C-alpha cells in the first residue's frame, strides 16, 4: 500500500474534490478517495459535502476568503434568521455544519452564532450566552423541587433501549412516541414489575417531547415526567455525562458505513460498567445543588 501524501494544502484538496465531483463521484466516494491518498484526517465528510454543493452551484473559488460572489451577504438578516432556526432545531450542530448548510464560511457562521445571536456551548449544546431572569427563576424553582424529591435511592443498571435514526430521518412527536412504545416494551421485558410500580421519565423541553400527542401518550400510560428547566443541558445526564465519553471513544476512528458505526456504539454502551451510569444519575443531585447555589450561570 502506497504511503499517504504528507504535505498538501487546503486548496489542493478542494481542487481534487472539484475534479472528482465533475466525474460524478458522490461525496462519500470522494471522501474515501481523499483518505486513501492523504490520510483519514485530511478533511471531514461534511466538508466534502459542503464543497461539492458549492461546485455544483457554480462556484470555482478554492479559498475561504469572504467577500466574493454570494458570500458577500453571509451575515445578512436572512442568514442570521436561518442560523437561529437551525440551532433551535438541532442544538448540537457544529459550526462547520452550520456553514455547510448555508453555504457560508465558518468565519461567517462563527460571527453570526456568537456575535449576532449570542449563543454559547454548554455540554455540547448551543444555549443563550446569558440566562434570562425568567430562565434563572425556573431553574431555581425546579432544582429546589428536585432536591426535595432526591432523598430516596434508586438502583441503576444501565441501558434499556438503544435506537438510531435512519439517514435523513428526523424526530417529531409521532416518531418520538414510537420510541416510547419500544422503551415501554423494553421495560416490560427487562424490568419485570417496573411498569406496575411506575415510570419516571426525564427528557428536555424539545418540541417532540412537549407536543400534545406525546403528552397524550404519557397520560395514557401514567408515566411521570421529571421536571427539567429550559435551556439547561448542564442538568441533563445525557449531555454532561454520556456524550463526552462517547465523543472521545469515537475520536480518530473511521468506519466503512453507518451500520459499522452504529454497531460500534452499541457494543461500547453494552460494555460500560453499571458504575458509569450510576455516577451520571447521582451527579444530577450535585448539579441541582450547584444550580441553587449559583443562580447567575451554568454549572
C-alpha positions, 0 to 999 in steps of 0.5 A: 500500500502506497504511503499517504501524501504528507504535505498538501494544502487546503486548496489542493484538496478542494481542487481534487474534490472539484475534479472528482465531483465533475466525474460524478463521484458522490461525496462519500466516494470522494471522501474515501478517495481523499483518505486513501491518498492523504490520510483519514484526517485530511478533511471531514465528510461534511466538508466534502459535502459542503464543497461539492454543493458549492461546485455544483452551484457554480462556484470555482473559488478554492479559498475561504476568503469572504467577500466574493460572489454570494458570500458577500451577504453571509451575515445578512438578516436572512442568514442570521434568521436561518442560523437561529432556526437551525440551532433551535432545531438541532442544538448540537450542530457544529459550526462547520455544519452550520456553514455547510448548510448555508453555504457560508464560511465558518468565519461567517457562521462563527460571527453570526452564532456568537456575535449576532445571536449570542449563543454559547456551548454548554455540554455540547449544546448551543444555549443563550450566552446569558440566562434570562431572569425568567430562565434563572427563576425556573431553574431555581424553582425546579432544582429546589423541587428536585432536591426535595424529591432526591432523598430516596435511592434508586438502583441503576443498571444501565441501558434499556433501549438503544435506537438510531435514526435512519439517514435523513430521518428526523424526530417529531412527536409521532416518531418520538412516541414510537420510541416510547412504545419500544422503551415501554416494551423494553421495560416490560421485558427487562424490568419485570414489575417496573411498569406496575410500580411506575415510570419516571421519565426525564427528557428536555423541553424539545418540541417532540417531547412537549407536543400534545400527542406525546403528552397524550401518550404519557397520560395514557400510560401514567408515566411521570415526567421529571421536571427539567428547566429550559435551556439547561443541558448542564442538568441533563445526564445525557449531555454532561455525562454520556456524550463526552465519553462517547465523543472521545471513544469515537475520536480518530476512528473511521468506519466503512458505513453507518451500520459499522458505526452504529454497531460500534456504539452499541457494543461500547454502551453494552460494555460500560460498567453499571458504575458509569451510569450510576455516577451520571444519575447521582451527579444530577443531585450535585448539579441541582445543588450547584444550580441553587447555589449559583443562580447567575450561570451554568454549572 
